[in-house]
Amino acid sequence: MAGNTALALHNVKTEVDRYISWPGQALSYKLGEYTIWQLRHKAEASLKDQFSLRDFHDFILGLGSVPLDVLKDEFEFWLKQQQN
């Protein structure tokens, strides 16, 4: 990490310690990121010119911290509302 990023050595050590002590955090972050990315692309494809990135972000952030299954279910409901 020190040889491949512009992070200071202190930051590299902090990041390495975080990954070692909390290994599931990075994985769960990326799974959430990928799920939101998939939902965004589905909304863009379904809504076309009616898609609003601001509205999509407001919806996602408005849910707070929820399991991904709940996020997907709520998204489907939101998408149907947007289509009407």
ABEGO torsion letter per residue (X at the ends): XAAABABBAAAAAAAAAAAAABAAAAAAAAAAAAAAAAAAAAAAAAAEAABBAAAAAAAAAAAEBBBAAAAAAAAAAAAAAAAX
